[in-house]
Amino acid sequence: MVALNEFRLLGRSGLKVSPLCLGAMTFGEEWGWGADAQASRRMFDMYADRGGNFIDTANGYTGGTSEILVGEFVSPRRDRWVIGTKFSMNMEPGDPNAGGNSRKNVMRAIEGSLKRLGTDYIDLYWVHTWEFRTPVDEVMRALDDAVRQGKLLYVGVSNAPAWKIAQANVLAELKGWSPFAALQLEYNLLQRTPERELLPMCREFGLGVVPWSPLAAGLLTGKYGRKHLAKPGAGDSRSLTGGDGSRETMVASSGRVTEQALAVNDALVDIAAELGVKPAQVALAWVMGREGVTSSILGARTPEQMETNLAAADVALSPAHRQQLDELTAVELGYPHDLLQTDFIQGVVDGGAKIDRPFGRPA
């Protein structure tokens, strides 16, 4: 059990954030399934009333409406809030320089977000996705310039491979530039592959971990059943809307409703029944309790969903419940990790000596 006003440091930075972050991707109706201004305000107030201080948005969310609404909501007490927003999404289709991570777009995107948010600084500025076109030194220097100008306080990265983030932060350290303070990544009971490289990298470099989609786009809410089971040949669509504009249709048609997903949902339903809570709250509590996780992003389309999600902070999973979910959803670490943790390699390296931390395991 945690409280939203039991703040945590974001990685090695001095920035204090709530253990749950208010996701504002649904603020606005431009994508066909979001919340109007009134409902968005209610969700914001519910989060604020619990003592939360961390909000996540992006320049392209609902065509910019999300940032506008966030700016309006925080304006009476702007300095109390930690606003995280992102760039990389193209804001003017057809213009190649209106998206991506070039210096030109960094500066352009910052100015646009500042204007929509109605503020003169951004607390945490995320690279939304690594596009493998812009040189890493250009990205890091451009972000550092904006920090030195006082327009950004901290920088973070999302949706990037571990080796690229490591390269960026080593470069920043050598040059005296602002390093990435945190990583935003997809992490949930159905997406545990970050445990192979990304999470160990965050531990090594001291990055805060901020999971998005802790409910796997709603797959872990218990509402999906065999009628939604993926049909042969279905792919993993990342479209924002389904054929009828609903999130349920999008998820059901994405190919992500698998036998494994249904088995995890069954476990969540059983544990929720034991605890007298909802399956979504169990799934959120699992993510919140993972080692190294700083703040999990909550998304909701309605105040009712937000109320359910916020109540996950009050759920305490037993060690037995965690072990059950861990074993059900465990992923193979793959090479070289599986090799390095074998008794053979341990013996070859340690020579039979007793050492407090076995070779090949995270510090």
C-alpha positions in Angstrom: 0.0 0.0 0.0 1.3 3.4 -0.9 0.0 7.0 -0.8 0.3 9.5 -3.7 2.0 12.0 -1.3 4.7 9.5 -0.4 7.1 10.9 -3.0 10.0 9.2 -4.6 13.1 10.6 -6.2 13.2 10.3 -9.9 16.4 8.3 -10.5 19.5 10.0 -9.3 17.9 13.4 -9.7 16.5 15.5 -6.9 13.0 15.6 -8.5 10.3 14.2 -6.2 7.3 12.5 -7.9 4.3 10.6 -6.8 4.3 6.7 -7.1 1.4 7.0 -9.5 1.5 9.4 -12.5 -1.6 10.9 -14.0 -1.6 10.0 -17.7 -3.3 12.7 -19.8 -3.3 10.9 -23.2 -7.1 10.6 -22.9 -7.6 14.4 -22.2 -9.5 15.5 -25.3 -11.9 13.8 -27.8 -10.0 14.3 -31.0 -9.0 10.6 -31.3 -12.6 9.4 -30.9 -12.3 7.7 -27.5 -11.0 10.3 -25.0 -12.6 12.4 -22.3 -14.1 15.8 -22.8 -12.8 18.8 -20.8 -15.3 18.3 -18.0 -14.5 14.6 -17.5 -10.8 15.3 -17.8 -11.0 18.0 -15.1 -12.8 15.6 -12.8 -10.1 13.0 -13.2 -7.4 15.6 -12.6 -9.1 16.7 -9.4 -9.4 13.1 -8.2 -5.7 12.7 -8.6 -4.9 16.0 -7.1 -7.1 15.4 -4.1 -5.1 12.2 -3.3 -2.0 14.3 -3.1 -0.5 13.4 -6.5 1.9 15.8 -8.2 3.1 14.1 -11.4 1.3 14.4 -14.8 2.3 12.9 -18.2 1.3 14.3 -21.6 2.8 14.8 -25.0 2.8 17.4 -27.8 0.8 15.2 -30.1 -1.7 13.7 -27.7 -5.2 14.5 -29.0 -3.7 17.0 -31.4 -2.4 19.2 -28.7 -5.6 19.4 -26.7 -4.1 17.3 -23.9 -1.3 19.8 -23.2 -3.8 22.7 -23.4 -6.1 21.1 -20.8 -3.2 20.1 -18.5 -1.9 23.7 -18.7 -5.4 25.0 -17.6 -5.7 22.5 -14.8 -2.3 23.2 -13.2 -2.3 26.9 -13.7 -3.5 27.9 -10.2 -0.6 26.1 -8.5 1.8 25.6 -11.4 5.0 25.2 -9.3 3.5 22.4 -7.3 3.2 20.2 -10.3 5.7 18.1 -12.1 4.7 18.3 -15.8 6.2 15.7 -18.1 5.6 16.1 -21.8 7.2 14.5 -24.8 8.3 15.3 -28.4 9.1 13.3 -31.5 5.5 13.0 -32.9 5.1 14.9 -36.1 2.8 17.9 -35.5 2.5 18.9 -39.2 2.1 15.9 -41.5 4.0 16.4 -44.7 6.7 18.5 -43.1 9.7 16.1 -42.4 11.2 18.6 -39.9 8.0 18.8 -37.8 8.8 15.4 -36.1 11.7 13.3 -35.0 14.6 14.3 -32.7 16.6 16.8 -34.7 17.8 20.0 -33.1 15.4 21.9 -35.3 12.4 19.9 -34.0 13.6 19.9 -30.4 13.6 23.7 -30.3 10.4 23.9 -32.3 8.6 21.3 -30.2 9.6 22.9 -26.9 8.2 26.3 -27.9 5.0 24.7 -29.0 4.5 22.8 -25.8 5.4 25.8 -23.7 2.7 27.8 -25.5 0.0 25.1 -25.2 0.8 24.4 -21.5 0.9 28.1 -20.7 4.1 27.9 -18.8 7.7 29.1 -19.2 9.4 25.8 -18.2 8.8 22.1 -18.5 9.8 19.9 -15.5 10.5 16.7 -17.4 11.0 16.6 -21.2 10.9 13.1 -22.8 12.2 12.0 -26.1 9.1 10.1 -27.1 10.8 7.6 -29.4 14.3 6.9 -30.7 14.1 7.3 -34.5 17.7 6.2 -35.4 18.2 9.1 -37.8 19.5 12.0 -35.6 23.0 11.5 -34.1 23.0 11.0 -30.4 25.3 13.9 -29.8 22.8 16.3 -31.6 19.9 15.1 -29.5 21.7 15.4 -26.2 23.4 18.7 -26.9 20.1 20.2 -28.1 18.3 19.1 -24.9 21.2 20.4 -22.8 21.0 23.8 -24.5 17.3 24.0 -23.6 18.1 23.0 -19.9 20.7 25.8 -19.8 18.2 28.2 -21.2 15.8 27.3 -18.3 13.1 26.0 -20.6 13.6 22.4 -19.4 14.5 21.2 -15.9 15.1 17.5 -16.5 15.2 15.2 -19.6 14.1 11.6 -20.1 13.7 9.1 -22.8 11.0 6.7 -23.9 10.8 3.7 -26.3 14.5 3.3 -26.9 17.0 0.4 -26.7 19.2 0.0 -23.7 22.4 0.4 -25.6 21.4 3.7 -27.2 20.3 5.1 -23.8 23.6 4.0 -22.3 25.5 5.6 -25.1 23.6 8.8 -24.7 24.2 9.1 -20.9 27.9 8.2 -21.1 28.3 10.9 -23.8 26.4 13.4 -21.6 28.6 12.6 -18.6 31.8 13.0 -20.6 30.6 16.3 -22.1 29.0 17.7 -18.9 25.6 17.8 -20.5 22.3 16.9 -18.9 21.8 13.1 -18.9 18.5 11.3 -19.1 17.1 11.1 -15.6 14.4 8.5 -16.3 13.1 6.0 -18.8 9.5 5.6 -19.8 8.7 2.1 -21.1 5.9 -0.4 -21.6 5.9 -2.7 -18.6 3.2 -4.9 -17.3 2.3 -8.6 -16.6 2.1 -9.2 -20.4 5.2 -7.2 -21.3 8.1 -8.2 -19.1 10.8 -8.2 -21.7 12.3 -5.0 -20.3 13.7 -7.2 -17.6 16.3 -8.5 -20.0 18.2 -5.3 -20.8 16.3 -2.1 -20.0 15.6 -2.5 -16.3 19.2 -3.6 -15.5 20.5 -0.7 -17.5 18.3 1.7 -15.4 19.7 0.2 -12.2 23.3 0.6 -13.5 22.8 4.2 -14.6 20.4 5.3 -11.9 17.5 6.1 -14.2 14.0 6.4 -12.8 11.6 3.8 -14.3 8.2 5.1 -15.3 6.0 2.3 -16.9 3.3 3.2 -19.4 0.4 0.9 -20.2 0.6 -1.0 -16.8 -2.8 -2.5 -17.8 -1.6 -3.5 -21.3 -4.1 -1.2 -23.0 -6.9 -2.7 -20.9 -6.0 -6.3 -21.5 -5.4 -6.8 -17.7 -8.8 -5.4 -16.5 -10.6 -8.8 -16.7 -13.1 -7.6 -19.3 -11.6 -9.6 -22.2 -12.7 -13.2 -22.7 -12.6 -16.0 -25.3 -14.8 -14.0 -27.7 -11.9 -11.6 -28.1 -9.4 -14.3 -28.7 -7.0 -13.4 -31.5 -7.8 -14.9 -34.9 -5.0 -16.7 -36.9 -2.9 -14.2 -38.7 -3.8 -11.2 -36.5 -1.0 -8.8 -36.0 0.0 -6.5 -33.1 -1.6 -3.3 -34.2 -0.7 -0.2 -32.4 -3.4 1.9 -33.9 -5.1 4.3 -31.5 -8.6 3.4 -32.5 -10.5 0.4 -33.7 -12.9 0.1 -36.6 -15.8 1.5 -34.6 -13.6 4.0 -32.8 -13.5 2.1 -29.5 -10.4 1.0 -27.6 -12.0 -2.4 -27.0 -12.3 -3.0 -30.7 -8.7 -1.9 -31.2 -7.4 -4.2 -28.6 -9.5 -7.2 -29.7 -8.4 -6.7 -33.4 -4.7 -6.3 -32.5 -4.0 -10.0 -32.0 -2.9 -9.3 -28.4 -5.8 -11.3 -26.8 -4.0 -14.7 -26.6 -4.3 -17.8 -24.5 -1.5 -16.5 -22.3 -3.3 -13.1 -21.8 -6.5 -14.9 -20.8 -4.6 -17.1 -18.4 -3.2 -14.0 -16.7 -6.6 -12.5 -16.6 -8.0 -15.6 -14.9 -5.3 -15.3 -12.2 -6.0 -11.6 -11.7 -9.7 -12.4 -11.3 -9.0 -15.1 -8.7 -6.7 -12.9 -6.7 -9.0 -9.9 -6.9 -11.8 -12.1 -5.6 -9.7 -13.1 -2.6 -8.8 -9.5 -1.8 -12.2 -8.0 -2.5 -10.8 -5.7 -5.2 -10.9 -5.5 -9.0 -8.5 -7.3 -11.4 -7.2 -4.0 -12.8 -6.1 -3.0 -9.3 -4.2 -6.2 -8.8 -2.4 -5.7 -12.1 -1.5 -2.1 -11.2 -0.4 -3.1 -7.7 2.0 -5.7 -9.2 3.7 -3.1 -11.4 3.9 -0.5 -8.6 5.6 -3.1 -6.4 8.3 -4.1 -8.9 11.9 -3.3 -7.9 13.1 -0.1 -9.5 9.8 1.2 -10.6 9.5 4.9 -9.6 6.0 5.9 -10.8 3.4 4.1 -12.9 1.4 6.0 -15.5 -2.4 5.8 -14.9 -4.6 6.2 -18.0 -8.4 6.4 -17.9 -11.2 7.5 -20.2 -13.8 8.1 -17.5 -13.8 9.3 -13.8 -15.1 5.9 -12.8 -12.1 4.2 -14.4 -9.8 6.7 -12.7 -11.3 6.0 -9.4 -10.7 2.3 -9.8 -7.1 2.8 -10.9 -6.3 5.2 -8.1 -7.6 2.7 -5.6 -4.8 0.3 -6.7 -2.6 2.3 -4.3 -4.5 0.8 -1.4 -4.0 -2.8 -2.6 -1.4 -4.9 -0.8 -0.5 -8.1 -2.6 0.8 -11.0 -0.5 4.2 -12.6 -1.3 2.2 -15.7 -2.5 0.1 -13.6 -4.9 3.3 -11.9 -6.3 5.0 -15.3 -6.7 2.0 -16.7 -8.6 1.9 -13.8 -11.0 5.7 -13.7 -11.4 5.9 -17.4 -12.3 2.9 -17.2 -14.6 4.3 -14.3 -16.7 8.1 -14.9 -16.4 10.1 -14.4 -19.6 13.4 -16.0 -20.6 16.2 -13.5 -20.3 18.0 -15.0 -23.3 21.6 -14.9 -24.3 24.0 -14.0 -22.6 22.1 -13.7 -19.4 20.8 -17.3 -19.2 24.4 -18.5 -19.9 26.0 -16.2 -17.4 23.7 -17.5 -14.6 24.5 -21.2 -15.1 26.3 -23.1 -12.4 29.0 -23.9 -15.0 29.9 -20.3 -15.7 29.7 -19.5 -12.0 32.2 -22.2 -11.3 34.5 -21.3 -14.1 34.7 -17.7 -13.0 34.6 -18.1 -9.2 36.8 -21.1 -9.0 34.8 -22.6 -6.3 35.3 -19.6 -4.0 32.2 -18.3 -2.0 31.4 -14.8 -3.2 28.6 -12.7 -1.8 27.1 -11.8 -5.2 27.3 -14.5 -7.9 28.9 -13.5 -11.2 26.4 -12.5 -13.9 23.7 -11.3 -11.6 22.7 -7.6 -11.2 24.2 -5.6 -8.4 
